[in-house]
Amino acid sequence: MGIEEGGAAKKIIRKIACAVSETFSNYHNKHIQANITHTIEIKHRECGGTIQTTIEEIENQTNFAAKKKWLERYPDEEEPTGLFVAKIDVSEMEIDLLHAKIPTLDSILQSYGYGIYSINYTRDFSGVLDREDLVEYLCDTLDFRYQGKGTFGRFQTIDTPTILENTATVGKHVCTWVERKDGYTTRTKLYNKIVSNFEAGEVRSTMGGHLSEYVDCPNEHLRKTFFHPDVQERGCTRIEVSIYACNREYISSKTADSIVGEVFDLVSPPNRELFVVQPPKMQYRNLSEKIDRCMVVANKPQGTIYVGWYAHTKTGRIAGVCIRPTKAKVDNPKQWERAIEWSIGDFGFRNCPIFRVDILAIEEKEIVLGPLRCYAKDGNAKTILTSAKKPTQLHMDADDPSMHLPPTKYIEWTWRKSKAQIIGIGITAYSVEETPAIAEKREISTNSTKTREKRLQEIEDAAIALEWKISMEKQIAKEKEYLALENEKRKKELESIARIVAIQREWKERIEETYSIFEECIKYKITLSCKKIPPNQKWEVIGFRRTESEYTGRTSSRYNRYKPALLQIVLEKTKRIARDLRLRQWFVQKGNNGTKTVQDKKKSSGKAWDWGCSRGAGMTSRGPQNTYYSHPYYSI
C-alpha cells in the first residue's frame, strides 16, 4: 500500500526497491522485481472503493502510521491526492525468512509514507480448473454466494464467501471469491497458470503478454513448475490467497500453509472431479489454430509501433510487441517507415494478412488514421518470439520455442539469436510484400467503446448460441442412437415373444392332437394296463392314471373330463396314428379285445408291424395307484 505524493512512478519504484534491498540484501542476492499494479485518484474521501476502503482499514489498525509519516514529509499538503498499489515479487525467497523480515520492511516503507497493503500466498498443482463446475459445486454444496457483477470492495464486510463475476476483466479461466475471516478480508483466486501466460495483457496495460516468459521463464521457481512432468501432462492451476489488512501477529508460515491447504482441500472433494486434464501444448493449440491474421499499429504522434498477435474478446487486452524507435528515427520519414517494415518482418505471421493502421494525428476530439494497408510474409518465414517491451532481446541458451509451442499453418516461433541493428536502420531478415488487393476489401472500424462492447457481446452471444446448438445436436444424436438401440432391443424382444408364442401354439396343437388320440383310445377301449402288456411288444405311451390325491386339483379344464387322467406328450410318430384311417378302422375290429395278433395283421395288410412296449419317463413304477395306457403305433 502506498499514498501517492505526485511523483513519477519510477521514483516510487526506486524507493520500494531501496526498502527491499535494505531489508533482504544480506540474505537474498537475486534481483527482486517491483512494479505498480494500481493507481487511483482521491477526489472524495467518502466515496469509498476497494483500495481506498482497505487502506482506511489498514490505517485504523496501524494508528495512521503511514499517513502521519507522509504528512511529515509533505507538510504543505492537507490530504493525499492519490493512492497506488505496488507488487513485490518474493516468490524465490524462503518463506520463513520473508515472515521474519516483514516488520523490518514495514518500518522502512513507513519512513517513505508507504505501508503493507496485502500478502499473497500461492501454490501450484497439476490439473486444469473447470470454472463452471467449480462455481456450481461451491454454491450448491458449500453454500457460497454468487454475487454476480460487482466490485471487490462491496463484499468485504460479508462473512459468507462470495464468488465474484469478474470474467470480463480477468477471463473465464479464473474463479475468485472473497470472505471475511477472523477480522480480516481474504481473497481467494484459482486460475489456469498456463493460460494466464498465453492470454494477453500486462497488469496495468492493455498491450503485452507473457508468451515468451512461458517458454524461457526468467523466474527459476516458475520455470521448474512450467516444465514439471505432471504439469506438462495435465496442465497447471494456481491457488492464490491474499490477506488484506490483517494483524502482523497473524502472519506466519503456519498461517500460509493453513489457508492455502484449506483451499486445496475445499476444491478437492473425494467424490467429485472439479479439474480436467489438458496438457499445455493442447491449450496452446486451441489458441493458435484460431489465429489467421495479425495487425500493426504505427502511432507516429507517440513514436510507438504495436504488433498485435491476438486479442482477448472478453477482456479487450492484446498480446504482442511494443517497439519504440528513438525520436530521431520517428521524425525521419524514411527511418520510421523502415522501422515499421522491420516490425512487420520480424514479428508478423506467415501465410496470412498482416494489416497495418497508421495513426497520423491525435487531436482533442478525434484520432486521424491513414488508409488501411496489408502485407504478407514468405510461406516459410518464422516469427520472432520476445517479451512485449523487449523487441531486441536475445535468447542465446533458451530451448527451441517449437518444443513447447508447436508450429501451425501461420505461426512458427523462433528466438532472436544475434544482436539486432538499431531500430529504423536495420532491415528484417524475412521477405515482406505489400498486398493492396486484400486491404481494399476491408475498412477500419471507428466504433466507440460502447458500440465495440455491444458488438463483442453480440459475438459472444453468437458463440454461446453456436455452442448451445452444437451441444443440442450432440444430445439429439445421442438420443437418436439410444432410441435406435431401444428399437432394436424391442424388435428382438418381439421376435423372441413371437417364437415363444409359436412354440406354445405348436405345443397346444400337439396336446390337442394327443388328447384326441387318447379319447379315441378310451372310447374304443383299445388301451392296455402296463401290467397286462405282453413282453417283447413295443407300445407308445400317451397317458396314465393317477389317484385324486395326486392330481393338481384343476377341474375347470376340459382335459379333466376324465379326472384320473393326466396326458403325456407323445412322440412325433404318434401324430401319424390320428391321420391313418386304416389303422383307426383296424382299432375297432373285433377279436382279442379289439386287437389282432401279429399273424392276423400280416394277413390283413401285408405290411410289416412291430409290436412292443416303450417305457419312457414315468414307466418305472408299477405300484397299485398307477395304471398306464398305451396304444400300438404304425411303423413305416
Secondary structure as UniProt FT lines:
FT   STRAND          2..4
FT   HELIX           9..24
FT   TURN            25..27
FT   STRAND          34..41
FT   HELIX           45..47
FT   HELIX           50..61
FT   TURN            62..64
FT   HELIX           65..73
FT   TURN            75..76
FT   STRAND          82..88
FT   TURN            91..92
FT   HELIX           95..111
FT   TURN            112..113
FT   STRAND          118..126
FT   STRAND          128..129
FT   HELIX           131..141
FT   STRAND          145..148
FT   HELIX           152..155
FT   TURN            156..157
FT   STRAND          162..164
FT   HELIX           167..170
FT   TURN            172..173
FT   STRAND          174..181
FT   TURN            182..183
FT   STRAND          184..192
FT   HELIX           193..198
FT   STRAND          207..208
FT   HELIX           211..215
FT   HELIX           220..226
FT   HELIX           229..234
FT   STRAND          236..244
FT   HELIX           248..250
FT   HELIX           253..266
FT   TURN            270..271
FT   STRAND          275..276
FT   HELIX           280..288
FT   TURN            289..290
FT   STRAND          294..299
FT   TURN            300..303
FT   STRAND          304..311
FT   TURN            313..315
FT   STRAND          318..323
FT   HELIX           327..331
FT   HELIX           333..347
FT   STRAND          354..362
FT   STRAND          367..369
FT   STRAND          373..377
FT   TURN            379..380
FT   STRAND          383..384
FT   TURN            388..389
FT   TURN            391..392
FT   HELIX           401..403
FT   STRAND          413..414
FT   TURN            423..425
FT   STRAND          432..434
FT   HELIX           436..440
FT   HELIX           449..523
FT   TURN            524..525
FT   HELIX           530..532
FT   TURN            535..536
FT   STRAND          540..545
FT   HELIX           548..550
FT   HELIX           558..561
FT   TURN            563..564
FT   STRAND          565..567
FT   TURN            572..573
FT   HELIX           574..579
FT   HELIX           581..587
FT   TURN            592..594
FT   HELIX           598..605
FT   TURN            617..618
FT   TURN            624..625
FT   STRAND          627..631
//
